[in-house]
Amino acid sequence: MTISADIKEFFCINRDCIDYGKRGQGNIVVYDRYGTSKRRLLKCKTCNIRFSERRNSFFFGLHTEETKVRDVIGYMLKGKSVREAATIVGIDKDTVLRIWKRFIAYCEESMEGFLSDFNLRLEDLIRLLYERGEVSKKVRRYDIS
C-alpha cells in the first residue's frame, strides 16, 4: 500500500544537506518504485541521497500491510487483548505485540519531541487541554467504545 502523501510533504533526511528538514523546496523527486506495493523511492536533488517514502513514518520497516497495522492499533485501543486483535485481523499474536510495542514507543518519542520543542511538561499540557475543554470534545468525537 502506497502512502498517499504529496511529494511536497517530504524533506531530505540527510542531516548534512542544506535542505534537510525543509518541506516543499522542490528538491525531492520520485527516483523509482520498489516492492510488490510499488512504494516510491525518493531522491534529494541537492545531495543525491535516496530514501523510502516511509522513511520518517511509523510504518518504516514493517512488513505487515498498513491496513492491518491500523486495524491492530484500533482494536488494541478499543481494549481488545493481543490474542483477540490477532484473531480478528488474521495475523500472529507476536506480530500484534510487536506492532503495539512499536506504537507505544512511537507515541512516547513523538510526545517527548513535541514537549521539548515547546518547552512544556506533560502535566502542563494536560491541564491546559482540560481547561480549554479540548480533551472532553476530542474524547466524545473519537469515542472508541
N, C-alpha and C positions, 0 to 999 in steps of 0.2 A: 504494500500500500504506500503510495507516494504522499508525502507531506504536501499539503496544498498551499503552503506559504508562497507569496510573491517573491520573486528573486530580489526585489528591493529590500526585503526584510532581513537578508543575510548580510554578514560582515566578515571580514578577514579574521581568521583565528590565529594568525601568526603575530605574536607579541612584538616582533622586531619590525613589522611592516608599518609604514607611515599611515596606512588606512585601517589599522587594527581597531576593531570595535565600532567603526563608523558605518552606519547603515545608509543605503541609498546613494552611495558615491559613484555608482556605475562601474565599479571595479570588479564586481562579482558576476561571472558568466557561467552558463552551463557548459561544462567541458565534455561530459559524456554521460551515459546512463549505464547502470550496472545492476546485477542481480535479477532474480525472477520477477521482482516487482518493479523493475526499471527505475530505481531511485536515481536522483540526479547527483552526479559528481560535479562539484563546483570548483571554480578556479578564480583566484585573485589575479587580475591583470597587473597589479602593481608589483607583487613579489613572486608570482607564479606558483604559489602553493595550491595544492588540490586537496579538497576535503568533501566529506559526505554532507548532504543536506540535513542529515540527522545529527551532525557532529555536536552541536550545543543543545541538544534536546534530551529529554528524559528517555527517549526510545533508542538512543545511540547504543549499539552493541547488543540489543535484544534481538533474538531470532523469532520470537513469538509474534504473530500477527498483531498489528496495532489495535485492531478492534477487540481482540481477545484480551489484550493487556488492559484496555479501557474497561471492558466488562468485569475483569477480575477486580480492579480497583473499585469500581462501582458496587459490586456485591460485597466486598470487604467493608466498605464504608457504610453499607446498609446493615452490617452486623453479622453477615454470614461467616461461617467458620471456613478455614482453609480447605477442608475436605468438601464442604458444600459448594464453595466457589469453583473448585476444581471439577467437580461433577457437572455443574451447570454449564461451565464454559467448555468442558471437554479436554482439559489438559491435566498433566500430572500435578499432584499436590505440592511436590517440591518446587515445581516451576511457579506455582501460585505464591509460595512462601518467598522465593527469590524476588519475584515482582513486587510483593508487598514490602519486603525489607528495603528494596531499592527505592520504592515510592516514599517511604518514611524518611530515608536518608536524603532524598532529593528535596523533600519539603523542609527538612531541618536546615539543609545547606542554603536553600533559597531564602528562607526566613532570616537566617543569620546574615546573609549578604544584604538583604533589604534593611534590616535593623542597623547594621553597621554603616551602610550608605547614608542613612538619615539620622544617625547618632541617636537611636531610640533604644529603650528597653522594652522587652515583650510586654511587661506589665503595664507600661505607659500606653502602648498601642492598644491593648485590650480595653483599658479604662477609657481611652479616647473613643474607641468604636462604640462602646456601650453608652457613653454619654451622648453621643450623636445619634444613637438609635440604629446605627448601621447593622450591628450584629443581629438584632431581632428581625430586621427586614430581610437580611440575607438568609437567615435560618428558615423563615417562612417561605421564601421563594425557592429554596433548594431543599425543601423538606424531603428527606430520603427514606421516610418510613414506608 
